[in-house]
């Protein structure tokens, strides 16, 4: 670890040097972020996952920056041109672009107009011009170079242009000026392939670039790539020219004034401004991509942590027209009980046969909930289901089926249900998404879950890494029953490797884990893997009740010490008196009297109070329905309930039971100004809103939370 980087990082993110150093040391030793946040609070003084990830990311970024600084210093030194002042200046920079600016004059360049002029021996002339002589004439100054005077002046001008372009201070000022003052402008091309007018709002668009919303930036970039728009930047070039003239021209009375002035214009037009514009657009795009990735991650987090509907027999309903609707009855544990196909929709319209079959399955298996996928024929199927369950104690719910087809055709699905078609496996996945969203959705590539915005316009590697981290965080936050966990969810447990997951699956296929400690019997589970993973794994059937809590085995002694201090027995863990005693416990006093850290005392008591608690159980129940809604049923001012399906920066899409989701624009979420819709709403939220606009022709509805 680099001490200087740690000190600078601590100052920049406002986290003490001691806590930063502790987190980095643990990460360096192979500890995962969830493990550190949950089981090493004493070392980090309670850093949470977000803070630890920030420390990790920023440190790695600064390490890369330092590596580049040292590489640049070495490259300049190899040319014998490094000075102490230049080295210090390079080391002081906090941005990569500023380091590259300082390196630019020393960088090996491809063949340029300036390099050709230097080869022709015109560098001395350029230096003479830059001395701004007042005696003599330009013709006399430029003579004696074995070429036409005008050619010599032109060549010397190219050299001066490059000198100006290579000046790091000029570039920094110009970059700042352009960023703060430039407008981005987009115009539709004459040969416009945008037949559906997806990008219509950008056909004649102008906005100051530093205020450009990230979703607008990504939309403009995509439209430009698809050759719908031409994009440019508009700013006052004359002010930049004035700045350079004041900096470069030392004597306006000199007869070379016009030569240098033209060199400034040439340098700006040909060398500086094109690269500055690329840099700024690249910077704004990167920031926009990061914001889009952050939005996707937030939405995914909310979706994965949706409250599961437990202890209920569910019928998964995969809608379709020609091929029929696939039904899968899933028991309380998620196991398949029955599968069937009905044809209530076009072209067969066998509503009577479909009604008989769905009622048969409901009666036979005591189905209480039908989960309908939101894909093709969803609303037609919803109408049929609403009719089919009239008078029954059965509800239905609309479920996003994004990625279900991908899972259904995957190796994992084929291994689980080798004799079923893809569509039938999809019905099973839809049903299981209601019973345990987290366990089912981890089987699918997170990018396919469909709660992002402009997800195909961002860096796919960075998106995958961010979403993978989100899934890992969610899985470890909830914890898993090792005996029922699939390999898909086990791979996200802290410290797990592909080899250890395979070894665990092989072991439990022979016999279930009876205790946490028995995980050590698995070949392929090293002591380090055990340390990192075991706190997030549960064995509900263990003879030791602590094995079904989030208490790490390394702290079982501390847990027993606390119980002894409180005169409690672990055998009474499910009793109300046991819980009440813990509710009234003074963590500060226990910590002082037992010598156990207050962080640990607090966490142990929390786990003992709620053994095996699923944190999702405290969330709001998903919205269950018994009847269908039509857009014609709506009226302005009507209060309506719905489920947040997706959150974008500009608003949120709400499932109110119509074919198309309703929209709540960000301006209709709060009376106060908010920057981002995610400040107010999250995917899966159940909300009550007011209908403020109905467009029957476009089948669109707008809502307001205000």
C-alpha positions as CSV (number, residue, x, y, z in Angstrom):
1,X,0.0,0.0,0.0
2,X,1.2,3.5,-0.9
3,X,1.2,5.8,2.2
4,X,0.9,9.0,0.2
5,X,-2.1,7.6,-1.8
6,X,-3.8,6.6,1.4
7,X,-3.4,10.0,3.0
8,X,-4.7,11.8,-0.2
9,X,-7.6,9.3,-0.5
10,X,-8.5,9.9,3.2
11,X,-8.6,13.6,2.6
12,X,-10.6,13.4,-0.6
13,X,-13.4,11.1,0.6
14,X,-13.4,12.4,4.2
15,X,-12.8,9.0,5.9
16,X,-10.1,8.8,8.5
17,X,-6.7,7.4,7.4
18,X,-6.9,4.7,10.0
19,X,-10.2,3.4,8.6
20,X,-9.0,3.6,5.0
21,X,-5.8,1.7,5.9
22,X,-7.8,-1.0,7.8
23,X,-10.2,-1.5,4.9
24,X,-7.4,-1.7,2.3
25,X,-5.4,-4.1,4.5
26,X,-8.4,-6.5,4.8
27,X,-9.1,-6.3,1.0
28,X,-5.4,-7.0,0.3
29,X,-5.6,-10.1,2.6
30,X,-8.5,-11.5,0.4
31,X,-11.5,-10.4,2.5
32,X,-14.6,-9.5,0.5
33,X,-16.6,-6.3,0.9
34,X,-19.7,-8.0,2.4
35,X,-17.5,-9.8,4.9
36,X,-15.6,-6.7,6.0
37,X,-18.7,-4.7,6.4
38,X,-20.5,-7.4,8.4
39,X,-17.7,-9.1,10.4
40,X,-14.8,-6.6,10.7
41,X,-16.6,-3.5,12.1
42,X,-14.1,-3.3,14.9
43,X,-11.2,-3.0,12.5
44,X,-12.9,-0.4,10.2
45,X,-14.9,1.4,12.9
46,X,-18.2,0.4,11.3
47,X,-17.5,1.2,7.6
48,X,-20.5,0.1,5.5
49,X,-20.4,-1.6,2.1
50,X,-20.7,1.6,0.1
51,X,-17.8,3.2,2.0
52,X,-15.6,0.2,1.6
53,X,-16.3,-0.1,-2.1
54,X,-15.6,3.7,-2.5
55,X,-12.2,3.2,-0.8
56,X,-11.4,0.2,-3.0
57,X,-12.5,1.9,-6.2
58,X,-10.8,5.2,-5.5
59,X,-7.6,3.6,-4.4
60,X,-7.4,1.5,-7.5
61,X,-8.1,4.5,-9.7
62,X,-5.3,6.5,-7.9
63,X,-2.9,3.5,-8.3
64,X,-3.5,3.5,-12.0
65,X,-3.1,7.3,-12.2
66,X,0.2,7.0,-10.2
67,X,1.4,4.2,-12.6
68,X,0.8,6.5,-15.6
69,X,2.5,9.4,-13.9
70,X,5.6,7.3,-13.3
71,X,5.5,5.9,-16.8
72,X,5.4,9.5,-18.3
73,X,8.2,10.6,-16.0
74,X,10.3,7.6,-17.1
75,X,9.6,8.3,-20.8
76,X,10.6,12.0,-20.5
77,X,13.7,11.0,-18.5
78,X,14.8,8.6,-21.2
79,X,14.9,11.6,-23.6
80,X,17.1,13.5,-21.1
81,X,14.5,16.2,-20.8
82,X,13.2,15.7,-17.3
83,X,13.6,18.5,-14.7
84,X,12.8,18.4,-11.0
85,X,10.1,21.0,-11.6
86,X,8.4,19.0,-14.4
87,X,8.5,15.8,-12.3
88,X,6.9,17.6,-9.3
89,X,4.3,19.1,-11.6
90,X,3.4,15.7,-13.1
91,X,3.2,14.1,-9.6
92,X,0.8,16.9,-8.4
93,X,-1.9,16.3,-11.0
94,X,-5.1,14.6,-10.0
95,X,-6.5,14.0,-13.5
96,X,-5.1,11.8,-16.2
97,X,-5.9,14.3,-18.9
98,X,-3.7,16.9,-17.1
99,X,-0.8,14.4,-17.0
100,X,-1.2,13.7,-20.7
101,X,-1.2,17.4,-21.4
102,X,2.2,17.7,-19.7
103,X,3.5,14.7,-21.6
104,X,2.3,16.0,-25.0
105,X,5.4,18.1,-25.9
106,X,7.6,15.1,-25.3
107,X,5.4,12.5,-26.9
108,X,6.6,10.7,-30.1
109,X,4.4,12.1,-32.8
110,X,3.3,10.7,-36.1
111,X,4.2,12.6,-39.3
112,X,2.7,16.1,-38.9
113,X,2.9,19.4,-40.8
114,X,5.1,20.7,-38.0
115,X,7.5,17.7,-38.0
116,X,7.9,18.0,-41.8
117,X,8.7,21.7,-41.4
118,X,11.3,20.9,-38.7
119,X,12.8,18.4,-41.0
120,X,13.1,21.1,-43.6
121,X,15.1,23.2,-41.2
122,X,12.4,25.8,-40.3
123,X,12.6,25.5,-36.5
124,X,15.1,28.4,-36.2
125,X,12.8,30.6,-38.2
126,X,9.9,29.7,-35.9
127,X,12.0,30.7,-32.9
128,X,13.0,34.0,-34.5
129,X,9.3,34.7,-35.2
130,X,8.4,34.0,-31.6
131,X,11.0,36.5,-30.5
132,X,8.7,39.2,-32.0
133,X,11.4,41.3,-33.8
134,X,10.5,44.9,-34.6
135,X,13.4,45.7,-36.9
136,X,13.6,44.4,-40.5
137,X,11.0,42.7,-42.7
138,X,9.2,39.3,-42.7
139,X,10.6,38.6,-46.2
140,X,14.2,39.1,-45.0
141,X,13.6,37.1,-41.9
142,X,12.2,34.2,-43.9
143,X,14.9,34.2,-46.6
144,X,17.8,31.8,-46.8
145,X,15.9,28.6,-46.1
146,X,16.3,27.1,-49.6
147,X,12.5,27.6,-50.4
148,X,10.0,30.2,-51.3
149,X,9.6,32.8,-48.5
150,X,5.8,32.1,-48.3
151,X,6.5,28.4,-47.9
152,X,9.0,29.0,-45.2
153,X,6.6,31.3,-43.3
154,X,3.8,28.7,-43.7
155,X,6.1,25.9,-42.4
156,X,7.3,28.0,-39.4
157,X,3.6,28.8,-38.7
158,X,2.9,25.0,-38.5
159,X,5.7,24.6,-35.9
160,X,4.3,27.5,-33.8
161,X,0.8,26.0,-34.0
162,X,2.1,22.8,-32.6
163,X,4.0,24.6,-29.8
164,X,0.8,26.4,-28.8
165,X,-1.1,23.1,-28.9
166,X,1.4,21.3,-26.8
167,X,1.2,23.9,-24.0
168,X,-0.5,22.2,-21.0
169,X,-1.6,25.5,-19.4
170,X,-3.3,26.7,-22.5
171,X,-5.1,23.4,-22.9
172,X,-6.3,23.4,-19.3
173,X,-7.7,26.9,-19.6
174,X,-9.4,26.2,-23.0
175,X,-10.8,22.9,-21.7
176,X,-12.4,24.6,-18.7
177,X,-13.7,27.5,-20.8
178,X,-15.3,25.2,-23.4
179,X,-16.8,22.9,-20.7
180,X,-18.3,25.8,-18.8
181,X,-19.6,27.7,-21.9
182,X,-20.2,25.3,-24.8
183,X,-23.6,24.2,-26.0
184,X,-24.2,20.8,-27.6
185,X,-26.3,21.0,-30.7
186,X,-28.0,18.2,-32.6
187,X,-29.7,18.4,-36.0
188,X,-31.6,15.8,-37.9
189,X,-29.9,14.6,-41.1
190,X,-31.6,15.0,-44.4
191,X,-31.5,11.2,-45.0
192,X,-33.2,10.4,-41.7
193,X,-33.6,6.6,-40.9
194,X,-35.6,7.4,-37.7
195,X,-39.0,6.3,-39.2
196,X,-40.6,5.9,-35.8
197,X,-39.3,9.3,-34.6
198,X,-37.7,7.9,-31.5
199,X,-35.3,10.8,-31.4
200,X,-37.7,13.5,-32.5
201,X,-37.0,15.7,-29.5
202,X,-33.3,15.9,-30.6
203,X,-34.0,16.9,-34.3
204,X,-33.3,20.5,-33.4
205,X,-31.8,20.4,-29.9
206,X,-29.5,22.8,-28.0
207,X,-28.4,22.6,-24.3
208,X,-25.4,23.8,-22.3
209,X,-23.1,20.8,-22.1
210,X,-22.3,21.0,-18.5
211,X,-26.0,20.8,-17.6
212,X,-26.8,18.0,-20.1
213,X,-28.8,15.2,-18.5
214,X,-27.1,11.8,-18.7
215,X,-30.1,10.2,-20.5
216,X,-30.1,13.0,-23.1
217,X,-26.3,12.5,-23.6
218,X,-26.7,8.8,-24.2
219,X,-29.7,9.3,-26.5
220,X,-27.9,11.8,-28.6
221,X,-24.8,9.6,-28.8
222,X,-26.9,6.6,-29.9
223,X,-28.8,8.7,-32.5
224,X,-25.5,10.0,-33.8
225,X,-24.2,6.5,-34.1
226,X,-27.3,5.4,-36.0
227,X,-26.7,8.4,-38.4
228,X,-30.0,10.1,-37.4
229,X,-28.3,13.3,-36.1
230,X,-25.3,15.4,-36.7
231,X,-23.8,16.7,-33.4
232,X,-21.6,19.7,-32.8
233,X,-20.5,22.1,-30.1
234,X,-21.1,25.8,-30.1
235,X,-19.0,28.3,-28.1
236,X,-17.3,31.7,-28.5
237,X,-14.0,30.8,-30.3
238,X,-13.1,34.4,-30.5
239,X,-12.7,34.6,-26.7
240,X,-10.3,31.7,-26.8
241,X,-8.4,33.4,-29.6
242,X,-8.2,36.5,-27.4
243,X,-6.9,34.5,-24.5
244,X,-4.2,32.9,-26.6
245,X,-3.2,36.2,-28.2
246,X,-2.7,37.8,-24.8
247,X,-0.6,34.8,-23.7
248,X,1.4,34.1,-26.9
249,X,1.9,37.5,-28.6
250,X,4.5,39.5,-26.7
251,X,4.6,42.5,-29.0
252,X,1.7,43.5,-31.2
253,X,3.9,46.1,-33.0
254,X,6.1,43.3,-34.4
255,X,6.0,42.7,-38.1
256,X,5.4,38.9,-37.3
257,X,2.1,39.7,-35.5
258,X,-0.1,38.4,-38.3
259,X,2.0,35.2,-38.7
260,X,1.6,34.3,-35.0
261,X,-2.1,35.3,-35.0
262,X,-2.7,33.0,-38.0
263,X,-0.8,30.2,-36.2
264,X,-3.1,30.7,-33.2
265,X,-6.1,30.3,-35.4
266,X,-4.6,27.3,-37.1
267,X,-3.6,25.7,-33.8
268,X,-7.2,26.1,-32.5
269,X,-9.0,24.9,-35.6
270,X,-6.7,22.0,-36.5
271,X,-5.1,20.8,-33.3
272,X,-6.6,22.1,-30.0
273,X,-10.4,22.4,-30.4
274,X,-11.1,19.1,-32.1
275,X,-9.2,17.2,-29.4
276,X,-10.7,19.3,-26.6
277,X,-14.2,18.7,-27.9
278,X,-13.5,14.9,-28.1
279,X,-12.2,15.0,-24.5
280,X,-15.2,16.9,-23.2
281,X,-17.7,14.7,-25.0
282,X,-15.9,11.6,-23.8
283,X,-15.9,13.0,-20.2
284,X,-19.6,13.8,-20.3
285,X,-20.4,10.4,-21.9
286,X,-18.4,8.6,-19.2
287,X,-20.2,10.5,-16.5
288,X,-23.5,9.7,-18.2
289,X,-22.7,6.0,-18.5
290,X,-21.7,5.9,-14.8
291,X,-25.1,7.5,-13.9
292,X,-27.0,5.0,-16.1
293,X,-25.0,2.1,-14.5
294,X,-25.8,3.5,-11.1
295,X,-29.5,3.7,-11.9
296,X,-29.5,0.1,-13.2
297,X,-27.8,-1.1,-10.1
298,X,-30.3,0.7,-7.8
299,X,-33.2,-0.7,-9.7
300,X,-31.7,-4.2,-9.6
301,X,-31.0,-4.0,-5.9
302,X,-34.7,-3.1,-5.3
303,X,-36.0,-5.8,-7.5
304,X,-33.8,-8.5,-6.0
305,X,-34.8,-7.5,-2.5
306,X,-38.6,-7.6,-3.4
307,X,-40.5,-9.2,-0.6
308,X,-41.0,-12.9,-1.3
309,X,-44.5,-14.4,-1.0
310,X,-43.8,-17.4,1.2
311,X,-45.9,-20.4,2.2
312,X,-48.2,-20.2,-0.8
313,X,-48.8,-22.6,-3.7
314,X,-48.3,-20.5,-6.9
315,X,-49.3,-21.0,-10.5
316,X,-46.9,-19.6,-13.0
317,X,-48.7,-18.4,-16.1
318,X,-46.7,-17.8,-19.2
319,X,-49.0,-16.0,-21.7
320,X,-49.1,-16.6,-25.4
321,X,-51.4,-16.7,-28.4
322,X,-50.8,-19.4,-31.0
323,X,-48.7,-21.8,-28.9
324,X,-51.0,-21.5,-25.8
325,X,-50.5,-20.4,-22.3
326,X,-48.2,-22.5,-20.2
327,X,-49.2,-23.2,-16.6
328,X,-46.8,-24.4,-13.9
329,X,-48.0,-25.2,-10.3
330,X,-45.2,-24.7,-7.8
331,X,-45.5,-25.8,-4.2
332,X,-44.5,-23.8,-1.1
333,X,-40.9,-24.9,-1.4
334,X,-40.7,-24.0,-5.1
335,X,-40.9,-27.6,-6.4
336,X,-42.9,-28.3,-9.6
337,X,-46.1,-30.1,-8.9
338,X,-47.9,-30.0,-12.3
339,X,-47.6,-28.5,-15.7
340,X,-50.3,-27.8,-18.4
341,X,-51.1,-25.8,-21.5
342,X,-54.4,-23.9,-22.2
343,X,-55.6,-21.9,-25.2
344,X,-57.9,-19.1,-24.1
345,X,-56.6,-16.6,-26.6
346,X,-56.5,-16.2,-30.4
347,X,-56.5,-18.2,-32.6
348,X,-58.1,-21.1,-30.7
349,X,-60.2,-19.1,-28.2
350,X,-60.9,-22.2,-26.2
351,X,-62.0,-20.3,-23.1
352,X,-64.3,-23.0,-21.8
353,X,-61.6,-25.7,-21.9
354,X,-59.0,-23.3,-20.5
355,X,-61.4,-22.3,-17.6
356,X,-62.0,-26.0,-16.7
357,X,-58.3,-26.7,-16.7
358,X,-57.2,-23.7,-14.6
359,X,-60.0,-24.4,-12.1
360,X,-59.0,-28.1,-11.9
361,X,-55.4,-27.1,-11.0
362,X,-56.6,-24.5,-8.5
363,X,-58.8,-27.1,-6.7
364,X,-56.4,-30.0,-6.9
365,X,-53.4,-28.1,-5.5
366,X,-55.1,-25.4,-3.4
367,X,-53.5,-22.6,-5.6
368,X,-53.8,-19.2,-3.9
369,X,-51.9,-17.0,-6.3
370,X,-51.4,-16.9,-10.1
371,X,-48.3,-15.1,-11.4
372,X,-48.9,-13.9,-14.9
373,X,-45.9,-12.9,-17.1
374,X,-46.0,-9.4,-18.6
375,X,-45.0,-10.4,-22.1
376,X,-47.0,-11.1,-25.3
377,X,-50.7,-11.7,-24.6
378,X,-50.3,-10.7,-21.0
379,X,-53.3,-8.4,-20.8
380,X,-55.6,-10.8,-22.7
381,X,-54.5,-13.5,-20.3
382,X,-55.1,-11.2,-17.3
383,X,-58.7,-10.7,-18.4
384,X,-59.1,-14.4,-18.7
385,X,-57.6,-15.1,-15.3
386,X,-59.7,-12.4,-13.6
387,X,-62.8,-14.1,-15.0
388,X,-61.6,-17.6,-14.0
389,X,-61.0,-16.8,-10.3
390,X,-64.2,-14.9,-9.7
391,X,-65.8,-16.2,-6.5
392,X,-62.5,-18.0,-5.5
393,X,-60.1,-17.2,-2.7
394,X,-57.3,-16.6,-5.3
395,X,-55.4,-13.5,-6.3
396,X,-53.2,-12.8,-9.3
397,X,-50.1,-10.7,-9.8
398,X,-48.3,-9.4,-13.0
399,X,-44.7,-10.4,-13.0
400,X,-41.9,-9.1,-15.2
401,X,-40.7,-12.0,-17.3
402,X,-37.6,-10.2,-18.5
403,X,-34.9,-12.8,-18.9
404,X,-37.2,-15.7,-18.3
405,X,-36.7,-17.0,-21.9
406,X,-32.9,-16.7,-21.4
407,X,-33.0,-18.8,-18.2
408,X,-35.4,-21.3,-19.8
409,X,-33.0,-22.1,-22.6
410,X,-29.9,-22.2,-20.3
411,X,-27.9,-25.2,-19.3
412,X,-29.1,-24.8,-15.7
413,X,-32.8,-24.9,-16.7
414,X,-32.2,-27.9,-19.0
415,X,-30.4,-29.8,-16.2
416,X,-33.2,-29.0,-13.8
417,X,-36.1,-29.8,-16.2
418,X,-34.7,-31.9,-19.1
419,X,-38.1,-33.2,-20.3
420,X,-39.8,-29.8,-20.5
421,X,-40.0,-27.3,-23.3
422,X,-38.5,-23.8,-23.0
423,X,-41.9,-22.3,-22.6
424,X,-42.9,-24.6,-19.8
425,X,-39.6,-23.8,-18.0
426,X,-40.5,-20.2,-18.4
427,X,-43.8,-20.6,-16.6
428,X,-41.9,-22.3,-13.7
429,X,-39.5,-19.3,-13.5
430,X,-42.4,-16.8,-13.5
431,X,-44.0,-18.6,-10.6
432,X,-40.8,-18.9,-8.6
433,X,-40.1,-15.2,-9.1
434,X,-43.0,-14.5,-6.8
435,X,-42.0,-17.0,-4.2
436,X,-38.3,-16.0,-4.0
437,X,-37.3,-13.3,-6.5
438,X,-33.7,-13.3,-5.4
439,X,-33.1,-17.0,-5.7
440,X,-34.8,-17.1,-9.1
441,X,-33.4,-13.9,-10.7
442,X,-29.7,-14.8,-9.8
443,X,-30.0,-17.6,-12.4
444,X,-30.2,-14.9,-15.1
445,X,-27.6,-12.5,-16.4
446,X,-28.4,-9.3,-14.6
447,X,-28.2,-7.3,-17.8
448,X,-31.2,-9.3,-19.1
449,X,-33.5,-8.4,-16.2
450,X,-34.7,-5.2,-17.8
451,X,-34.6,-2.6,-15.1
452,X,-32.0,-0.3,-16.7
453,X,-31.9,2.7,-19.0
454,X,-29.7,2.9,-22.0
455,X,-28.0,-0.3,-20.8
456,X,-26.6,-1.1,-24.3
457,X,-25.1,2.3,-24.7
458,X,-22.7,2.0,-21.7
459,X,-19.4,0.2,-21.2
460,X,-20.6,-3.5,-21.0
461,X,-17.7,-4.6,-18.8
462,X,-18.3,-1.9,-16.3
463,X,-22.0,-2.6,-16.3
464,X,-21.4,-6.3,-15.7
465,X,-19.0,-5.6,-12.9
466,X,-21.4,-3.1,-11.2
467,X,-24.4,-5.5,-11.5
468,X,-22.4,-8.4,-10.3
469,X,-21.4,-6.4,-7.2
470,X,-25.1,-5.5,-6.7
471,X,-26.2,-9.2,-6.8
472,X,-23.4,-10.2,-4.5
473,X,-24.4,-7.5,-2.0
474,X,-28.1,-8.6,-2.1
475,X,-27.4,-12.3,-1.7
476,X,-25.0,-11.8,1.3
477,X,-27.4,-9.3,2.8
478,X,-30.2,-11.9,2.8
479,X,-28.1,-15.0,3.4
480,X,-29.0,-18.5,2.1
481,X,-29.9,-21.9,3.4
482,X,-27.0,-24.0,2.2
483,X,-29.1,-27.2,1.9
484,X,-31.6,-25.6,-0.5
485,X,-29.4,-23.1,-2.3
486,X,-28.8,-23.5,-6.0
487,X,-25.3,-23.2,-7.5
488,X,-26.5,-19.9,-9.1
489,X,-27.0,-18.3,-5.7
490,X,-24.1,-20.0,-3.9
491,X,-21.6,-18.5,-6.4
492,X,-22.4,-15.0,-5.1
493,X,-21.8,-15.9,-1.4
494,X,-18.7,-14.1,0.0
495,X,-15.5,-15.9,-0.8
496,X,-17.0,-18.7,-2.9
497,X,-15.2,-20.0,-6.0
498,X,-16.5,-22.1,-8.9
499,X,-14.6,-25.1,-7.5
500,X,-16.0,-24.7,-4.0
501,X,-19.5,-24.3,-5.2
502,X,-19.2,-27.5,-7.3
503,X,-17.8,-29.3,-4.3
504,X,-20.6,-28.2,-2.0
505,X,-23.3,-29.2,-4.5
506,X,-21.6,-32.7,-4.8
507,X,-21.4,-33.1,-1.0
508,X,-25.0,-32.1,-0.3
509,X,-26.4,-34.3,-3.1
510,X,-25.1,-37.2,-1.0
511,X,-26.2,-35.9,2.4
512,X,-27.5,-32.6,3.8
513,X,-25.3,-30.3,5.9
514,X,-26.2,-30.9,9.5
515,X,-24.2,-28.0,10.9
516,X,-22.2,-25.1,9.7
517,X,-19.0,-26.8,10.9
518,X,-19.6,-29.7,8.5
519,X,-18.8,-27.4,5.6
520,X,-15.2,-27.9,6.6
521,X,-15.5,-31.5,5.6
522,X,-16.0,-30.4,1.9
523,X,-12.9,-30.9,-0.1
524,X,-12.3,-27.6,-2.0
525,X,-13.5,-25.4,0.9
526,X,-10.3,-23.9,2.3
527,X,-10.2,-22.2,5.8
528,X,-10.2,-18.8,4.0
529,X,-13.3,-19.7,2.0
530,X,-14.9,-21.0,5.1
531,X,-14.1,-17.8,7.0
532,X,-15.5,-15.5,4.3
533,X,-18.6,-17.5,3.5
534,X,-19.9,-19.2,6.6
535,X,-21.5,-16.2,8.2
536,X,-23.8,-15.8,5.2
537,X,-24.8,-19.5,5.1
538,X,-27.7,-20.9,7.2
539,X,-28.4,-24.4,8.4
540,X,-31.9,-24.2,9.9
541,X,-32.0,-27.8,10.9
542,X,-28.8,-27.7,12.9
543,X,-28.8,-28.7,16.5
544,X,-27.0,-25.4,17.2
545,X,-29.6,-22.6,16.8
546,X,-26.7,-20.2,16.1
547,X,-26.2,-21.9,12.8
548,X,-29.4,-20.3,11.6
549,X,-28.3,-16.8,12.4
550,X,-25.9,-14.2,10.9
551,X,-23.6,-14.7,13.8
552,X,-20.2,-15.9,12.6
553,X,-18.9,-19.1,14.1
554,X,-15.8,-17.3,15.2
555,X,-18.1,-15.2,17.5
556,X,-20.1,-18.1,19.0
557,X,-18.1,-17.9,22.1
558,X,-18.9,-14.1,22.4
559,X,-22.6,-15.0,21.8
560,X,-22.6,-17.5,24.6
561,X,-20.8,-15.1,26.9
562,X,-23.5,-12.5,26.3
563,X,-26.2,-15.0,26.9
564,X,-24.5,-16.1,30.2
565,X,-24.2,-12.4,31.2
566,X,-28.0,-12.0,30.6
567,X,-28.8,-15.3,32.3
568,X,-30.4,-16.6,29.1
569,X,-30.3,-20.0,27.5
570,X,-29.9,-20.6,23.8
571,X,-32.6,-23.3,24.1
572,X,-35.2,-20.5,24.7
573,X,-34.2,-18.6,21.5
574,X,-37.8,-18.8,20.1
575,X,-39.5,-17.7,23.3
576,X,-41.0,-14.3,23.8
577,X,-39.3,-13.8,27.2
578,X,-35.9,-14.4,25.6
579,X,-36.6,-11.8,23.0
580,X,-37.9,-9.3,25.6
581,X,-34.8,-9.7,27.6
582,X,-32.7,-8.9,24.6
583,X,-34.9,-5.9,23.7
584,X,-34.1,-4.4,27.1
585,X,-30.4,-5.2,27.1
586,X,-27.9,-2.3,27.5
587,X,-25.3,-2.9,24.7
588,X,-22.9,-0.3,26.1
589,X,-22.9,-1.9,29.6
590,X,-22.6,-5.4,28.2
591,X,-19.7,-4.3,26.1
592,X,-17.9,-2.8,29.1
593,X,-18.6,-5.7,31.4
594,X,-17.7,-8.5,29.0
595,X,-14.9,-6.8,27.0
596,X,-16.7,-7.6,23.7
597,X,-16.8,-4.6,21.3
598,X,-20.0,-2.7,21.2
599,X,-20.3,-3.3,17.4
600,X,-20.2,-7.1,18.0
601,X,-22.6,-7.0,21.0
602,X,-25.1,-5.0,19.0
603,X,-25.0,-7.4,16.0
604,X,-25.2,-10.5,18.1
605,X,-28.2,-9.3,20.1
606,X,-29.9,-8.3,16.8
607,X,-29.4,-11.8,15.4
608,X,-30.5,-13.5,18.6
609,X,-33.7,-11.5,18.6
610,X,-34.6,-12.6,15.1
611,X,-32.9,-15.9,14.3
612,X,-33.2,-16.8,10.6
613,X,-35.0,-13.5,9.8
614,X,-35.2,-12.7,6.1
615,X,-34.6,-8.9,5.9
616,X,-37.0,-8.8,3.0
617,X,-39.9,-9.9,5.3
618,X,-40.0,-6.3,6.7
619,X,-40.7,-4.9,3.2
620,X,-44.1,-4.1,1.8
621,X,-46.1,-7.0,0.3
622,X,-46.4,-7.0,-3.5
623,X,-49.6,-5.8,-5.0
624,X,-52.1,-8.7,-5.5
625,X,-55.2,-8.3,-7.7
626,X,-58.5,-10.0,-8.3
627,X,-59.9,-7.9,-11.2
628,X,-58.6,-6.3,-14.4
629,X,-58.5,-2.6,-15.1
630,X,-59.2,-0.9,-18.5
631,X,-58.0,2.5,-19.6
632,X,-61.7,3.4,-20.1
633,X,-62.3,2.9,-16.4
634,X,-59.9,5.8,-15.5
635,X,-60.9,9.4,-15.0
636,X,-58.8,12.5,-14.3
637,X,-58.3,13.0,-10.6
638,X,-58.8,9.3,-9.8
639,X,-56.6,7.8,-7.1
640,X,-55.0,4.6,-8.2
641,X,-52.6,2.0,-6.8
642,X,-49.7,0.5,-8.8
643,X,-46.3,-1.2,-8.7
644,X,-43.1,0.6,-9.7
645,X,-41.7,-1.5,-12.6
646,X,-38.7,0.7,-13.6
647,X,-37.1,3.9,-12.5
648,X,-35.3,6.2,-14.9
649,X,-33.7,9.5,-14.0
650,X,-36.6,11.5,-15.6
651,X,-39.4,9.5,-14.1
652,X,-40.8,6.1,-13.1
653,X,-42.9,3.5,-15.0
654,X,-45.9,2.2,-13.0
655,X,-47.9,-1.0,-13.6
656,X,-51.5,-0.1,-12.8
657,X,-52.9,-3.1,-14.7
658,X,-53.0,-1.6,-18.2
659,X,-51.2,-3.0,-21.2
660,X,-48.7,-0.1,-21.1
661,X,-47.2,1.1,-17.9
662,X,-48.2,4.6,-16.7
663,X,-45.6,7.3,-16.3
664,X,-44.9,9.5,-13.3
665,X,-42.6,12.3,-14.5
666,X,-39.9,13.5,-12.1
667,X,-41.7,16.9,-11.9
668,X,-44.8,15.2,-10.5
669,X,-43.1,13.3,-7.7
670,X,-42.5,16.1,-5.2
671,X,-43.2,19.7,-4.5
672,X,-39.5,20.1,-3.8
673,X,-36.8,20.0,-6.5
674,X,-35.3,16.5,-6.9
675,X,-32.4,15.6,-9.2
676,X,-33.3,12.0,-9.7
677,X,-36.5,9.9,-9.6
678,X,-34.6,7.3,-7.5
679,X,-34.6,9.8,-4.6
680,X,-38.4,9.2,-4.3
681,X,-39.2,5.7,-5.8
682,X,-37.6,2.3,-6.1
683,X,-38.4,-0.7,-8.3
684,X,-41.1,-2.8,-6.5
685,X,-42.6,0.0,-4.5
686,X,-46.4,-0.1,-4.1
687,X,-47.7,3.5,-4.6
688,X,-50.9,5.4,-4.6
689,X,-51.0,8.1,-7.2
690,X,-53.5,10.4,-9.0
691,X,-54.4,10.2,-12.7
692,X,-53.5,13.5,-14.4
693,X,-53.6,12.7,-18.1
694,X,-55.2,10.0,-20.2
695,X,-54.4,9.6,-23.9
696,X,-56.9,7.0,-25.3
697,X,-55.4,7.1,-28.8
698,X,-51.8,6.3,-27.6
699,X,-53.1,4.2,-24.7
700,X,-50.9,6.3,-22.4
701,X,-51.6,7.4,-18.8
702,X,-49.7,10.0,-16.7
703,X,-49.8,10.0,-12.9
704,X,-48.8,12.3,-10.1
705,X,-47.6,11.6,-6.6
706,X,-48.2,15.2,-5.5
